[in-house]
Amino acid sequence: MRANAPLLSRIKAGWVPPAEVAPARRRTPSSALLLAATPVVIALMAVLLASRYAAAGFVLLGTYVFIVLVKIASMSEVAEDDHRPQERAVYEQARWYDGRYLLPEDFDPEAAAVLARAQRAIGTVLRSHVNAEGLLDDARNATMLPAQEWEIARLLAKLSALRLEHRDLLARGIAPEVAAVIEPLERALAGSEAAVVARVEALERYAGHVAEAERAYHARSQIEELRARLPRYEELLAESGADKLAVPEIDRLSQDADVLERTLRRSVKSAHEAFRYLES
């Protein structure tokens, strides 16, 4: 369904795919049989044209050309109908999941921008190495974050529809007596949008902590790789007699690794705390 959004838009607008063509309607002369009969027809037509039955030869030629054209047309029809099973499958899925999916046109520009922020934050978490390595609660992320995305999208779609209706009402002009009623409705729309944005901001905070943990994770991996190479550097310095000139920065690699380990743990802990906030 994600790969067929334009088709889903047509279906939602009321389009119904044509019924599948029955096999009996698709039967046409076999291409192989038609090809095999060609030399025979040409030979027979040549004989007829050279004889007093030339008119029959022209009739035979016309009939054969007609059969070939019918065959070509039927092949085109079959090729044209090849996409129908896919359209029918998408149509059936759209009917089955009616009310459980949303399309780009369900969101006004403001709502689409908020939804994009939520999706970026969720993608940051789910695509991170710290999540894949199990440093976060990957199982709960895999279930709760898509649920958060759907709930945010559902609320934004409803908000978009109400805002569109509200703008249409204002465009038609309102009586002074109605103005007093309009103001509370506008506050309700603004309050609902603020609540949804607060959810998105919570997701973004969570994603920010995950991004910090991701940076620490990669930096720690690089430091560990350098630490593994230290003996080779120390051996080279000793053999060259330059071990007394070893720079203090090399000795600080272990300290840096410890600092990054603590940073990673702190970032992961902050991410867990942000995750608990999402659940509240």
C-alpha positions as CSV (number, residue, x, y, z in Angstrom):
1,M,0.0,0.0,0.0
2,R,2.9,2.4,0.7
3,A,4.1,1.8,-2.9
4,N,0.7,2.6,-4.4
5,A,-0.3,5.9,-2.8
6,P,-1.5,7.4,-6.2
7,L,-3.7,4.4,-6.8
8,L,-5.0,4.6,-3.3
9,S,-5.9,8.2,-3.9
10,R,-7.9,7.2,-6.9
11,I,-9.7,4.5,-5.0
12,K,-10.5,6.8,-2.2
13,A,-12.0,9.2,-4.7
14,G,-14.4,6.5,-5.8
15,W,-12.5,4.8,-8.6
16,V,-13.1,1.0,-9.0
17,P,-10.8,-1.2,-11.1
18,P,-12.4,-2.9,-14.0
19,A,-13.5,-6.5,-13.5
20,E,-11.0,-9.1,-14.5
21,V,-11.4,-10.4,-18.0
22,A,-12.7,-14.0,-18.1
23,P,-10.3,-16.4,-19.7
24,A,-12.8,-17.3,-22.4
25,R,-12.8,-13.7,-23.6
26,R,-9.0,-13.7,-24.0
27,R,-8.8,-16.7,-26.3
28,T,-7.3,-15.8,-29.6
29,P,-5.6,-18.0,-32.3
30,S,-2.3,-19.3,-31.1
31,S,0.7,-17.2,-32.2
32,A,2.6,-20.4,-33.1
33,L,-0.2,-21.7,-35.2
34,L,-0.6,-18.4,-37.0
35,L,3.2,-18.3,-37.7
36,A,3.2,-21.9,-39.0
37,A,0.3,-21.2,-41.3
38,T,1.9,-18.2,-42.9
39,P,4.0,-20.0,-45.5
40,V,1.1,-22.2,-46.5
41,V,-1.2,-19.1,-46.9
42,I,1.4,-17.3,-48.9
43,A,2.0,-20.3,-51.2
44,L,-1.7,-20.8,-51.7
45,M,-2.3,-17.1,-52.4
46,A,0.6,-17.0,-55.0
47,V,-1.0,-20.0,-56.8
48,L,-4.4,-18.3,-56.8
49,L,-3.1,-15.0,-58.0
50,A,-1.3,-16.7,-60.9
51,S,-4.4,-18.5,-61.9
52,R,-7.9,-17.4,-63.1
53,Y,-8.9,-17.5,-59.4
54,A,-7.0,-14.2,-58.6
55,A,-10.1,-12.8,-56.9
56,A,-10.1,-15.7,-54.5
57,G,-6.4,-14.9,-53.8
58,F,-7.2,-11.3,-52.9
59,V,-10.0,-12.5,-50.6
60,L,-7.6,-14.9,-48.9
61,L,-5.1,-12.1,-48.5
62,G,-7.6,-9.9,-46.9
63,T,-8.9,-12.6,-44.6
64,Y,-5.4,-13.4,-43.4
65,V,-4.5,-9.8,-42.8
66,F,-7.7,-9.4,-40.8
67,I,-6.8,-12.4,-38.7
68,V,-3.4,-11.0,-38.0
69,L,-4.8,-7.6,-37.0
70,V,-7.3,-9.3,-34.6
71,K,-4.4,-11.3,-33.1
72,I,-2.3,-8.1,-32.6
73,A,-5.3,-6.3,-31.0
74,S,-6.0,-9.2,-28.6
75,M,-2.3,-9.3,-27.6
76,S,-2.5,-5.6,-26.9
77,E,-5.6,-6.1,-24.8
78,V,-4.0,-8.8,-22.8
79,A,-0.9,-6.6,-22.2
80,E,-3.2,-3.8,-21.2
81,D,-5.0,-6.0,-18.7
82,D,-1.8,-7.4,-17.1
83,H,-1.8,-4.6,-14.5
84,R,-5.4,-5.4,-13.4
85,P,-4.6,-8.1,-10.9
86,Q,-2.3,-5.7,-9.0
87,E,-4.9,-2.9,-9.1
88,R,-7.5,-5.4,-7.9
89,A,-5.3,-6.5,-5.1
90,V,-4.6,-2.9,-4.0
91,Y,-8.3,-2.2,-4.2
92,E,-9.2,-5.1,-2.0
93,Q,-6.5,-4.2,0.5
94,A,-7.8,-0.6,0.5
95,R,-11.4,-1.8,1.2
96,W,-10.1,-4.2,4.0
97,Y,-8.1,-1.5,5.7
98,D,-10.6,1.3,5.1
99,G,-10.2,3.9,7.8
100,R,-6.8,2.5,8.9
101,Y,-4.6,4.3,6.5
102,L,-4.0,7.9,5.6
103,L,-2.8,9.6,2.4
104,P,-0.8,12.8,1.7
105,E,-4.0,14.7,0.7
106,D,-5.4,14.0,4.2
107,F,-3.0,16.6,5.7
108,D,-2.9,20.4,5.2
109,P,0.6,21.9,4.8
110,E,1.0,22.7,8.5
111,A,0.0,19.2,9.5
112,A,2.2,17.6,6.9
113,A,5.2,19.5,8.3
114,V,4.5,18.3,11.8
115,L,4.1,14.7,10.7
116,A,7.4,14.9,8.8
117,R,9.1,16.0,12.0
118,A,7.6,13.0,13.8
119,Q,8.7,10.6,11.1
120,R,12.2,12.0,11.1
121,A,12.5,11.5,14.8
122,I,11.2,8.0,14.7
123,G,13.5,7.1,11.8
124,T,16.5,8.5,13.8
125,V,15.7,6.0,16.6
126,L,14.8,3.0,14.6
127,R,17.8,3.2,12.2
128,S,20.3,3.8,14.9
129,H,23.1,1.3,15.8
130,V,22.4,1.7,19.5
131,N,18.9,0.5,18.9
132,A,20.0,-2.4,16.7
133,E,22.6,-3.4,19.3
134,G,19.9,-3.6,22.0
135,L,21.3,-0.7,24.1
136,L,17.8,0.8,23.9
137,D,14.6,-1.1,24.3
138,D,14.5,-2.2,20.6
139,A,11.5,-4.4,21.0
140,R,9.3,-1.7,22.5
141,N,10.7,0.9,20.1
142,A,9.6,-1.4,17.2
143,T,6.0,-1.5,18.5
144,M,5.5,1.8,20.3
145,L,7.1,4.2,17.9
146,P,5.0,3.1,14.9
147,A,1.9,3.3,17.1
148,Q,2.9,6.9,18.1
149,E,3.4,7.7,14.4
150,W,-0.1,6.5,13.6
151,E,-1.8,8.3,16.5
152,I,0.0,11.6,15.6
153,A,-1.0,11.1,11.9
154,R,-4.6,10.3,12.8
155,L,-4.9,13.4,15.0
156,L,-3.3,15.6,12.4
157,A,-5.6,14.3,9.7
158,K,-8.6,15.1,11.8
159,L,-7.2,18.5,12.7
160,S,-6.6,19.2,9.0
161,A,-10.2,18.3,8.1
162,L,-11.6,20.6,10.8
163,R,-9.3,23.4,9.9
164,L,-10.4,23.2,6.2
165,E,-14.0,23.3,7.2
166,H,-13.3,26.2,9.5
167,R,-11.5,28.2,6.8
168,D,-14.4,27.5,4.4
169,L,-16.8,28.8,6.9
170,L,-14.8,32.0,7.4
171,A,-14.4,32.5,3.7
172,R,-18.2,32.6,3.3
173,G,-18.4,35.3,5.9
174,I,-19.9,35.0,9.3
175,A,-22.6,37.0,11.1
176,P,-21.6,39.0,14.2
177,E,-23.8,36.7,16.3
178,V,-21.6,33.8,15.3
179,A,-18.3,35.4,16.0
180,A,-18.6,34.6,19.7
181,V,-19.0,30.9,18.9
182,I,-16.1,30.9,16.4
183,E,-13.5,32.1,18.9
184,P,-13.8,29.1,21.3
185,L,-13.6,26.8,18.3
186,E,-10.4,28.4,17.1
187,R,-9.0,28.0,20.6
188,A,-9.9,24.3,20.5
189,L,-8.1,23.9,17.1
190,A,-5.0,25.7,18.4
191,G,-5.0,23.7,21.7
192,S,-5.3,20.4,19.8
193,E,-2.5,21.4,17.5
194,A,-0.3,22.4,20.5
195,A,-1.0,19.0,22.1
196,V,0.1,17.1,19.0
197,V,3.2,19.3,18.6
198,A,4.0,18.5,22.2
199,R,4.0,14.8,21.4
200,V,6.2,15.4,18.4
201,E,8.6,17.5,20.5
202,A,8.8,14.6,23.0
203,L,9.7,12.3,20.1
204,E,12.4,14.8,18.9
205,R,13.9,14.9,22.4
206,Y,14.0,11.2,22.5
207,A,15.6,11.1,19.1
208,G,18.1,13.8,20.2
209,H,19.3,11.6,23.1
210,V,19.5,8.6,20.8
211,A,21.6,10.7,18.3
212,E,23.9,11.7,21.2
213,A,24.3,8.0,22.2
214,E,24.9,7.1,18.6
215,R,27.8,9.6,18.3
216,A,29.3,8.3,21.5
217,Y,28.8,4.7,20.3
218,H,30.7,5.4,17.1
219,A,33.4,7.4,18.8
220,R,33.9,4.6,21.4
221,S,34.2,2.0,18.6
222,Q,36.9,4.1,16.9
223,I,38.8,4.6,20.2
224,E,38.6,0.8,20.9
225,E,40.0,0.2,17.4
226,L,42.9,2.6,18.1
227,R,43.6,1.0,21.5
228,A,43.9,-2.4,19.8
229,R,46.6,-0.9,17.6
230,L,48.6,0.6,20.5
231,P,50.9,-2.4,21.1
232,R,52.1,-2.1,17.5
233,Y,52.9,1.6,18.0
234,E,54.7,1.0,21.3
235,E,56.7,-1.8,19.6
236,L,57.7,0.5,16.8
237,L,58.7,3.3,19.3
238,A,60.8,0.8,21.4
239,E,62.6,-0.6,18.3
240,S,63.4,2.8,17.0
241,G,64.6,4.0,20.3
242,A,62.0,6.7,20.4
243,D,59.9,5.3,23.2
244,K,60.9,8.3,25.4
245,L,59.4,10.6,22.9
246,A,56.0,9.0,22.9
247,V,53.4,11.7,23.1
248,P,51.1,11.8,26.1
249,E,48.1,11.7,23.8
250,I,48.7,8.0,23.1
251,D,48.5,7.3,26.8
252,R,45.3,9.2,27.0
253,L,43.5,6.8,24.6
254,S,42.4,4.6,27.5
255,Q,41.2,7.6,29.4
256,D,39.3,8.8,26.4
257,A,37.7,5.4,26.0
258,D,36.5,5.4,29.6
259,V,35.1,8.9,29.1
260,L,33.2,7.9,26.0
261,E,31.9,4.8,27.7
262,R,30.5,6.9,30.5
263,T,29.1,9.4,27.9
264,L,27.4,6.5,26.1
265,R,25.9,5.1,29.3
266,R,24.7,8.6,30.3
267,S,23.2,9.1,26.8
268,V,21.4,5.8,26.8
269,K,20.1,6.5,30.3
270,S,18.7,9.8,29.1
271,A,17.1,8.1,26.1
272,H,15.4,5.6,28.4
273,E,14.1,8.4,30.6
274,A,12.8,10.2,27.5
275,F,11.2,7.0,26.3
276,R,9.3,6.7,29.7
277,Y,8.1,10.2,29.2
278,L,6.6,9.2,25.8
279,E,4.6,6.5,27.5
280,S,3.0,8.9,30.0
